[in-house]
């Protein structure tokens, strides 16, 4: 094979993949080839797929003696750039030398540290004797070994057979990112594949939405470019027993010439089609009649709406609109008018911080009906700590911040359902209220801010010092977030947010408490006594009282039933009218900013900056504050219903 020095490196690597499984000029048949691969992998240890920030993917076999230095050296030969200008990352972890934490078939991300380079620059071609580092994986390799991927494995076999017969995938023209229908030998769509480097903002996006490297903030500031794929898989793995009907999904390394590679030299225009390897989400294609945006919602089953809503709450879905709820008519006797709902497109779930979610179902009448006994039993059976362990095992690249959001939202769902809240009420408490020119935190975020403030106050009153040399422990305040929430109640000096909050003990926090108390006294005089009365709620069967939580956090004290100093916002929050999120079907003309499609959302509270003991204390305080928050929501709901009844008399 003659080498084309203008072609990207992944093309060179992928050719070696296809020569064996797809060519007839080989002495091994398919089974012998896979057996050979398996034995080779056993002898060599682990296999990883290294992806550069511009989308190049290189499969690599790791020996026991390999470390970060040897991996970088082998990559230097293949990609032709100095290793001291790059770092190898594994989710949150920057690998320094030891590779023991890296699991088999894991994707790693190679980043450049010092040398400036446009994210749209094409990948460098291999030079010298670099073909010794060939990617010997198959045309489609599943990254993971869960039993949940058994359906995906059968789909992969059907697609590979079709590829051998020359059946080409079909590009999906709608949406903002690159997506492709892969078909079986009969020409039927079997799976939809979304490469991570073709997401909106990613370097190889085929529709003009480019400008960032993998790992940078993307379409949503709390979801990084190139990381929507594993979120799609996480939603499927968390949908135990197909409760919400999420189609089977896996993360794969896939090689084909249909994929897009932009040429930065030619203005991000697509290159000539050649074999290219990608990391991508791989989801079963579900035949359907239309989506929820094209159909009246009154015929949707209550159970389906509830189950999809329960999943959306758990994973904090920031983009549940009608276009990603597929509707399939059911045939058969007595099934006229019955439909099945299939939720798809979960790439914007599990953000790294709380922001504004979007739940299309929040205004549907089904969401205002109580949960059934089956649904309540399912909710109470959820264990967020086990969920996190499972995701760390199956998706080791997932970030801890995403897992903390999962834990927080699952606890919120469990406690809200136990209190008697319906799906619509839970969704409303998680959704922000929009006003002209400003954005306010949701009721969930207010509780989180209050819980975090309690942890901060505890650290101020009982300072700890984890001394390493002369460095002292300091809690990361998220000062800008606190200021934005309490600015309407208190006057804070600039020094409070710019200087060390622990340097002068009481003065700032003392004024803070006095200010809040004065404000509360004024509000008590203005409000009716019955509206001020917040019942004391002690959650039964609380997640924090479970054996699972005690085992995970043995140092936590028992929950306090005291609700003193609970400074929850007294403003009843309403859900805004449905927002149009700018879903344009014609996105391929010209270069556009993704900000035109989804507005950037403020971050009022972060959960990733807390240490483990602080996080455990935060969760304890968070659970304590939920009772008054639920009671306030119920009171506001009742008062709105009473006013509505009066107005209907006219």
DRENKE-103155 format. One line per 4 residues: number of its first residue (from 1); their letters; for each residue z, x, y of C-alpha. Coordinates in steps of 0.02 Angstrom, whole numbers, plus 32768, in hexadecimal, padded with zeros to 4 digits. Each point is the difference from the previous one (the first is absolute). Example, Ala and Ser with C-alpha at 12.3 -4.5 7.8 and 13.67 -1.06 7.14 Angstrom:
2
1) AS) 8186,8267,7F1F  7FDF,8045,80AC
END
This chain:
650
1) XXXX) 8000,8000,8000  7FCF,8048,80A8  8089,7FF8,807F  7FE5,7FA7,80A5
5) XXXX) 8072,8056,807C  7FF3,7F6C,8077  804D,7F87,7F84  80BA,7FDA,8001
9) XXXX) 806D,8053,7F7E  802D,7F5F,7FA7  7F48,7FEA,7FD3  8000,80A8,7FA7
13) XXXX) 809E,7FD9,7FA2  7FC9,7F52,7FCE  7F5E,803B,7FAF  8065,805A,7F7C
17) XXXX) 8057,7F5B,7FDA  7F61,7FA1,7FE0  7FA8,8084,7F98  8070,7FE5,7F6B
21) XXXX) 8026,7F45,7FF4  7F59,7FBE,8040  7F7F,807D,7FC3  7FB5,7FF9,7F54
25) XXXX) 7FEF,80BE,7FF8  80A9,801F,7FB2  8040,8021,7F52  8099,7F92,8017
29) XXXX) 7FF8,7F42,8001  8071,7F9A,8072  8096,7FFA,7F8B  7FF8,80BA,7FDC
33) XXXX) 7FF4,8022,80BA  809C,7F99,8028  805D,8051,7F6F  7FCE,80AB,8042
37) XXXX) 803C,7FCE,80AD  80A7,7FC4,7FBA  801D,809F,7F9D  7FCE,806B,8094
41) XXXX) 8079,7FA1,8070  808D,8016,7F82  7FE4,80BB,7FF9  7FEE,8015,80BB
45) XXXX) 8093,7F92,8033  7FDD,7F89,808F  7F69,7FC7,8060  7FFF,7FD9,80BA
49) XXXX) 7F7D,7FC3,807A  8004,805E,80A5  7FB7,7FA4,8095  7FDD,8052,80A7
53) XXXX) 8022,7FA6,80A3  7F44,7FE2,8011  7FF1,7FAA,7F57  7FC6,8089,7F87
57) XXXX) 804C,7FEC,7F53  8015,808A,7F7F  804B,7FE8,7F53  806A,8092,7FC5
61) XXXX) 8059,802C,7F5E  80AC,804D,801C  804E,807F,7F8C  80BB,8019,7FF3
65) XXXX) 7FEF,80A1,8061  7FA9,7FAB,8093  8058,7FED,80A5  7FCB,7FCD,80AF
69) XXXX) 7FBE,80AF,8023  7F8F,8004,7F67  7FC3,7F4F,8022  7FD4,802E,80B3
73) XXXX) 7FAA,809D,7FC3  7F92,7F9B,7F8B  7FDD,7F85,808C  7FD5,808F,8075
77) XXXX) 7F79,8036,7F87  7FBA,7F50,7FF5  8012,7FC9,80B5  7FED,80A8,8059
81) XXXX) 808C,8003,807E  80A1,8067,8012  8096,7FBA,7FA4  8079,8030,808A
85) XXXX) 7FAB,7F7C,806B  8025,7F73,7F87  8093,7FA4,7FB4  8007,7F9D,7F5F
89) XXXX) 805A,7F58,800B  803B,7F86,7F7D  8030,7F5F,8057  8091,802A,8073
93) XXXX) 8014,80AC,7FB1  7FB1,809F,8043  7FEE,8070,7F67  803B,80B1,8023
97) XXXX) 7FF6,8055,7F57  8046,7F9B,7F6E  7F8E,7F7C,7FB1  807E,7FB7,7F87
101) XXXX) 800F,7F5E,8064  7F46,7FDE,7FF3  7FD6,7F83,7F77  7F66,8001,7F92
105) XXXX) 7F64,7FB0,804E  804E,7FFE,80AD  7F9B,800B,80A1  8030,808C,8077
109) XXXX) 7FC8,800F,80B5  7FC9,80A6,8049  8018,800B,80BC  7FCE,8083,807E
113) XXXX) 8090,803B,806C  7FC1,8071,808B  7F43,8007,800B  7FBB,7F70,8067
117) XXXX) 7F79,7F9F,7FA8  7FB1,7F57,8022  802D,7F7F,7F7C  7F48,7FD6,7FF3
121) XXXX) 7FC8,80B1,7FD7  7FAC,8005,7F55  805B,8059,7F73  7FDD,80B9,7FE8
125) XXXX) 7F94,8031,7F6D  803C,8073,7F75  7FCA,80B5,8003  8008,8091,7F88
129) XXXX) 802C,7FE3,7F4B  8056,7F5B,8022  7FB7,7F9D,7F70  808C,8042,7F92
133) XXXX) 806C,7F7A,8057  7FA1,7F68,7FC4  803C,7F4E,7FFF  7FF8,7FD0,7F49
137) XXXX) 8043,7F4F,8010  7F9A,7F67,7FD2  7F9B,7F93,8077  8093,7F89,8014
141) XXXX) 80B2,803E,7FE4  8099,7F90,8015  808C,8056,8061  8097,7FBD,7FA2
145) XXXX) 8039,7FD2,7F52  8052,7F56,8014  7FE6,7F7D,7F79  7FCC,7F8D,808E
149) XXXX) 7F5C,8060,800A  7FC1,7FCA,7F53  7F8B,7F7E,804C  7FBF,8082,807A
153) XXXX) 7FDA,8078,7F70  7F8F,7F7E,7FAE  7FA9,7FE3,80A7  7FE3,80BB,8014
157) XXXX) 7FAD,800B,7F55  7F8A,7F70,802B  7FD1,804F,80A7  7FE2,80AD,7FB6
161) XXXX) 7F8A,7FB3,7F7E  7FA3,7FA9,808C  7FF6,80A2,8064  7FAF,8056,7F6A
165) XXXX) 7F7F,7F73,7FFD  7FDA,8018,80B8  8058,7F66,8045  8028,802A,80B5
169) XXXX) 8098,7FC5,8064  7FE4,7F8F,8096  804B,8028,80AC  806A,7F79,8050
173) XXXX) 7FBF,7FDF,80AF  8093,7F9C,8043  80A5,804A,803A  802C,809D,8061
177) XXXX) 8008,807E,7F72  7F8E,803D,7F76  8005,7F97,7F60  7F8E,7FF2,7F69
181) XXXX) 7FE6,7F84,7F72  7FF3,805E,7F5B  7FA6,7F9D,7F79  7FF3,7FF4,7F43
185) XXXX) 7F60,8013,7F9A  7FD4,7F48,8020  8003,801F,80BB  809F,7F9B,801B
189) XXXX) 8080,8040,807E  8097,8042,7FA1  8066,805E,8083  8008,801F,80BA
193) XXXX) 801B,80B7,802C  8042,803A,80AA  7FFE,80BD,801D  8095,803E,8065
197) XXXX) 7F93,806E,806E  7F95,7F6A,8032  808E,7F98,8047  7FFB,7FD1,80B9
201) XXXX) 8018,809F,8068  7FE6,806F,7F66  7F80,808E,800D  7F7F,7FB2,7F8C
205) XXXX) 800A,7F4B,803B  7F4F,7FBB,7FF1  8010,7F7F,808C  8024,806D,8095
209) XXXX) 80BE,7FF4,7FFF  8025,80BA,7FF9  8066,807E,8062  8099,8031,7F9A
213) XXXX) 802C,806D,7F6D  8056,7FC2,7F64  80BB,7FF0,801A  7FFA,7FD1,80B8
217) XXXX) 8033,7F53,8043  7F77,7F84,7FDA  7FCF,7F4D,8020  80B9,7FD9,8004
221) XXXX) 806D,8087,804B  8079,7FF0,7F6E  7F78,8015,7F7B  7FAB,80AA,7FF8
225) XXXX) 7F47,801C,7FEB  7FD6,8014,7F47  809F,7FAC,7FC1  7FCB,7F4A,7FEF
229) XXXX) 7FC1,801E,7F4F  80A9,8022,7FAF  8047,7F6A,805F  7F80,7F92,7FA8
233) XXXX) 803F,8045,7F5B  80B7,7FEA,8034  7FE4,7F47,8023  7FB8,7FE9,7F52
237) XXXX) 808C,8062,7FAB  8085,7F9C,805E  7FB1,7F5A,7FCE  8062,7FF4,7F5E
241) XXXX) 7FB5,7F8C,7F7F  7F6E,7FDA,8075  8079,7F8D,805D  7F94,7FFF,809E
245) XXXX) 7F5B,801C,7FA3  7FD2,80AA,804B  7F65,8043,7FA4  8018,809D,7F95
249) XXXX) 7FF5,809A,8070  800A,80BC,7FE4  7FE5,80A0,8060  7F6D,8062,7FBC
253) XXXX) 7F9B,809D,801A  7F4C,7FC4,7FF7  7F59,805A,800E  7F5B,7FB1,8036
257) XXXX) 7F71,801B,807A  8017,7F55,8052  8095,803B,8067  7FF1,802F,80B6
261) XXXX) 8016,80AF,8048  7FEA,8011,80BC  7FAB,8097,804C  8064,8035,8098
265) XXXX) 7F77,8072,803C  7F89,7F6C,800A  8078,7F8B,8058  805A,7FB9,7F67
269) XXXX) 7F5F,7FBF,7FB7  8001,7FE9,7F43  7FC2,8094,7F9B  7F7B,7FF9,7F7C
273) XXXX) 8045,7FA8,7F67  8042,807B,7F7F  8089,7FFD,7F7E  80A9,7FFD,8053
277) XXXX) 80B3,7FEC,7FBF  807E,7F91,8057  80B2,7FC4,7FF0  7FF7,7F42,8008
281) XXXX) 8057,7F5D,7FDA  7FAF,7FA7,7F6D  801F,7F45,7FF6  7FBE,7F7D,7F88
285) XXXX) 7F7B,7F92,804F  8030,7F48,7FF4  7F75,7F81,800A  802D,7F7A,807F
289) XXXX) 7FB4,7F70,8062  803F,8028,80AF  8096,8044,805D  808E,7FA6,8057
293) XXXX) 7FAE,800E,80AA  7F6F,7F94,7FC3  8065,7F77,7FAE  8084,7F81,8030
297) XXXX) 80AC,803A,7FCB  8044,7F54,7FCE  7FBF,8012,7F4E  8054,80A8,7FE3
301) XXXX) 8088,7FF7,7F7A  80B0,800D,8046  8031,807A,7F77  7F6D,8073,8028
305) XXXX) 8028,8003,80BA  80B8,8023,7FDB  7FDB,808B,7F85  7F86,8058,8073
309) XXXX) 807A,7FEC,808F  808E,804A,7F98  7F94,8099,7FDE  7FCE,800F,80B7
313) XXXX) 80B7,7FFB,8035  8031,8086,7F82  7F76,8079,8030  8004,7FD4,80BB
317) XXXX) 7F47,7FD6,8004  7FBF,801C,80B0  7F55,7FB4,7FDF  8005,7F60,7F98
321) XXXX) 7F72,7F9C,804C  7F92,7F7A,7FB2  7F75,807B,7FD9  8068,805D,7F7F
325) XXXX) 8036,7F64,7FA2  7F75,7FD6,7F85  7FEE,7F4C,7FC5  7FBB,7FD5,7F54
329) XXXX) 7FDD,7F4E,7FC7  8048,7FD4,7F57  7F92,7FA6,7F82  8033,7F8E,7F73
333) XXXX) 8043,7F53,7FE0  807A,7FC6,8084  7FE3,809C,8069  7F92,7FB3,8086
337) XXXX) 8036,803F,80AA  8074,8083,7FB6  7FED,80B3,803A  8045,80AC,7FD9
341) XXXX) 8032,807C,8088  7FE1,80BB,7FEA  8051,8076,807F  7FA0,80A1,8024
345) XXXX) 7FF9,808B,8083  80B3,8041,8003  7FD7,80A7,8051  8068,7FD8,809C
349) XXXX) 80A1,7FD5,7FA5  809B,806E,7FEE  7FF4,804F,80AE  806C,8096,8028
353) XXXX) 8060,7F9D,8082  801D,7F4A,802C  7F7C,7FB7,8071  7FB1,7F55,8014
357) XXXX) 7FC6,7FB3,7F5C  7F7B,7F7A,7FF7  8014,7F6F,7F88  7F72,7F82,8004
361) XXXX) 8063,7F89,7F92  8091,7FF3,807A  7FB8,7F61,804E  7FCA,7FAF,7F5E
365) XXXX) 8069,7F69,7FCB  801D,804C,7F54  8064,808D,804F  807F,7F84,8048
369) XXXX) 802B,7FB7,7F55  8099,8044,7FA4  7FEC,8082,7F78  7FFF,7FBF,7F4E
373) XXXX) 8083,8034,7F81  7F81,8071,7FAB  7FD9,8056,80A5  80B8,8015,802C
377) XXXX) 8021,804A,7F55  7F71,807B,8018  803E,8032,80AC  80B1,801E,7FC4
381) XXXX) 7FC0,8069,7F6E  7FAE,807C,8077  8052,80AB,8008  7FBD,806A,8090
385) XXXX) 8050,809F,7FBE  7FA6,7FEE,7F5B  7F61,7FD7,8060  8011,80A5,805E
389) XXXX) 801D,8062,7F61  7F66,7FB1,7FB3  7F92,8027,8096  803E,80B4,8009
393) XXXX) 7FD0,8011,7F49  7F55,7FAC,800A  7FD1,8030,80B2  805C,80A3,8023
397) XXXX) 7FA0,8019,80A2  8051,7F66,804F  806D,8027,8096  80BB,7FDE,8003
401) XXXX) 7FEE,7F9F,80A3  7F91,7F81,7FA5  8082,7FEE,7F78  8089,7FE1,807F
405) XXXX) 7F9B,7F73,804C  7FEC,7FB8,7F51  80BC,8008,7FE1  8027,7FB2,80A9
409) XXXX) 7F85,7F70,7FED  8031,7FDA,7F4C  80B7,7FF5,8030  7FD2,7F91,8093
413) XXXX) 7F9A,7F8E,7F8E  8089,7FF4,7F7D  8089,7FD6,807C  7F93,7F86,8062
417) XXXX) 7FCE,7FA2,7F63  80B5,7FF9,7FC6  8031,7FB9,80AA  7F81,7F74,7FEC
421) XXXX) 7F77,803C,8075  7F4F,7FC9,7FDC  7F69,8073,8001  7FC9,7FCF,80B0
425) XXXX) 80AE,8021,8047  8007,80AB,7FAE  7F53,802C,8042  802E,7FC6,80AF
429) XXXX) 809B,806E,8002  7F93,8096,7FD5  7F7B,7FDB,8082  8008,8034,80B5
433) XXXX) 7FF1,7F8D,8095  7F75,802D,8075  800C,7FE6,80BB  7F82,802F,8086
437) XXXX) 8002,80BC,8012  8092,8022,7F8C  8038,7FFA,7F4C  80AF,7FD6,7FC5
441) XXXX) 8053,8034,7F5D  8008,7F81,7F74  80A3,7FB8,7FC3  7FF8,8076,7F6C
445) XXXX) 7FEA,8094,8075  8091,7FC6,806D  8071,8001,7F67  7FC1,80AE,7FD2
449) XXXX) 801C,8041,80B1  80B0,7FBA,7FFE  8025,804C,7F57  7FBF,80A9,8039
453) XXXX) 8067,7FF6,809F  809B,7FE3,7F96  7FDB,809D,7F9D  7FE8,8061,80A2
457) XXXX) 80A4,7FC1,8046  805A,8030,7F61  7FBC,80B0,800C  8036,800A,80B7
461) XXXX) 80B0,7FC3,7FDD  8011,8064,7F60  7F92,8099,801B  7FD4,8067,7F6A
465) XXXX) 7FC5,80B2,7FFB  7F92,8044,7F77  8005,80B1,803F  7F78,8078,7FCD
469) XXXX) 801D,809A,8069  8017,7FB8,80AE  7F95,7F63,7FE5  805C,7F5B,8006
473) XXXX) 7FC9,7F5A,7FB7  7FB5,7F89,807D  7FC6,7F50,7FDB  7F51,7FDB,803C
477) XXXX) 8018,7F73,807B  7F53,7FB4,8015  8036,7FF2,80B5  7F5E,7FB9,8042
481) XXXX) 800C,7F72,7F83  80B3,7FD6,8030  7FD7,8007,80B9  7F70,7F87,7FEF
485) XXXX) 806D,7F80,7FA8  809D,8009,806B  7FAE,8020,80A8  800D,7F48,802C
489) XXXX) 80BC,8001,7FE3  803D,80A8,803F  7FD5,8086,807E  7FF1,80A8,7FAC
493) XXXX) 7FED,80A5,8058  7F72,8074,7FD3  807F,8083,7FCC  803D,7F90,7F73
497) XXXX) 7F59,800C,7FA9  7FD4,80B3,802C  80A4,805B,7FE3  8065,8018,7F63
501) XXXX) 8058,7F58,7FE3  8092,8058,7FAA  8024,807E,8089  806B,7F8C,8069
505) XXXX) 8057,7F8D,7F89  8024,7F58,804B  7FB5,7FEC,80AE  7F53,7FBF,7FD6
509) XXXX) 8032,7F96,7F6B  8097,7FBF,805D  7F92,7FBD,808A  7F8C,7FBB,7F7C
513) XXXX) 808C,7F9B,7FAE  8044,7FC2,80A7  7F54,7FC9,8037  7FE0,7FA2,7F60
517) XXXX) 80AA,7FAB,8008  7FE3,7FC8,80B3  7F56,7FBB,7FD2  8047,7FA4,7F6B
521) XXXX) 8088,7FB1,806C  7F7C,7FBF,8079  7F99,7FBA,7F71  8097,7FAA,7FB4
525) XXXX) 8020,7FA3,80A4  7F4C,7FC4,8008  7FE5,7FCE,7F4C  8046,7F6C,7FA2
529) XXXX) 8094,802A,7F92  7FAF,7FB7,7F65  7F6A,806F,8016  8071,8098,8013
533) XXXX) 805A,7FDC,7F5F  7FBC,8075,7F7B  8042,7FD6,7F53  8047,808B,7F97
537) XXXX) 7F8C,801D,7F6F  802B,8067,7F67  7F67,8015,7F95  801C,7FD8,7F4A
541) XXXX) 7FAA,806C,7F7E  7FD6,807E,8088  7F8F,8090,7FD0  8085,8078,8041
545) XXXX) 8081,7FB8,7F8A  7F90,801E,7F6B  8020,8089,7F82  7F57,804C,8029
549) XXXX) 8031,8023,80B3  80AE,803E,7FD1  7FB0,807B,7F87  7F87,803D,8084
553) XXXX) 807E,800C,808C  80AE,8018,7FB4  8048,8040,80A3  7FE7,7F5E,805D
557) XXXX) 809A,7F99,8024  8005,7F47,7FDA  7FAA,7F93,807D  8069,7FCB,8092
561) XXXX) 8005,7F46,8022  8029,801C,80B6  7F72,7FD4,8077  804F,8041,809F
565) XXXX) 7F95,8056,8084  7F64,7FAA,7FC0  7F8E,800A,8098  7F6B,7FA5,7FBB
569) XXXX) 7F85,7FBE,807F  8024,7F4D,8030  7F4C,7FD9,802A  7FB1,7F8F,7F7F
573) XXXX) 7F5B,804E,7FCD  7F65,7F9A,7FE0  7F66,8031,7F9F  7F68,800E,8070
577) XXXX) 7F60,7FA2,7FE4  7F8C,804E,7F80  7FB1,809D,8045  7F4C,8031,7FEA
581) XXXX) 8004,80AE,7FB8  7F4C,802C,802B  7FB1,7FFD,7F54  7F4D,802B,8028
585) XXXX) 7F7E,7FF6,7F78  7F82,8068,8061  8059,80A4,8016  7F7A,807B,7FD2
589) XXXX) 7FA8,800C,80A8  803B,808D,806F  80A4,8060,8001  8095,7F91,8022
593) XXXX) 80B9,8017,8013  806A,7FAA,7F7E  8078,7FD3,808B  7F83,7F7B,8031
597) XXXX) 8022,7FAB,7F5A  80BD,800C,7FED  8072,801E,8096  807F,808B,7FF3
601) XXXX) 80AF,7FC1,7FDE  80A2,8041,804B  8086,804B,7F91  80AE,7FBF,802B
605) XXXX) 805F,804B,7F6E  7FDC,808B,7F84  804B,8011,7F53  7FBA,80AA,7FCD
609) XXXX) 806F,806B,8071  80A5,7FD7,7FA9  8051,8070,7F80  802F,7FB6,7F58
613) XXXX) 80B5,7FD8,802D  7FCB,7FB8,80A7  7F7C,7F97,7FAA  8080,7FBB,7F84
617) XXXX) 8078,7FD6,808E  7F72,7FB1,8062  7FD3,7F8F,7F6D  80B6,7FCC,7FED
621) XXXX) 800C,7FCF,80B6  7F54,7FAF,7FFA  8038,7F8C,7F76  809D,7FD2,805F
625) XXXX) 7F9B,7FCA,8097  7F87,7F91,7FA0  8079,7F6D,7FF1  8010,7FE0,80BC
629) XXXX) 7F45,801D,8016  7FD6,7F7C,7F7E  807E,7F87,804B  7FB4,8018,80AC
633) XXXX) 7F52,7FE2,7FBD  8039,7F5F,7FA9  8054,7FC3,80A0  7F63,8022,8066
637) XXXX) 7F94,7FA8,7F7E  806F,7F65,8001  8003,7FF7,80BE  7F42,800C,8007
641) XXXX) 7FEF,7F73,7F81  8077,7F91,8063  7F9E,801C,80A1  7F5E,7FDE,7FA4
645) XXXX) 8044,7F5B,7FC0  8030,7FCA,80B0  7F56,802B,8047  7FA8,7F9E,7F78
649) XX) 804D,7F5F,8040  7F8C,7FFF,8097
END
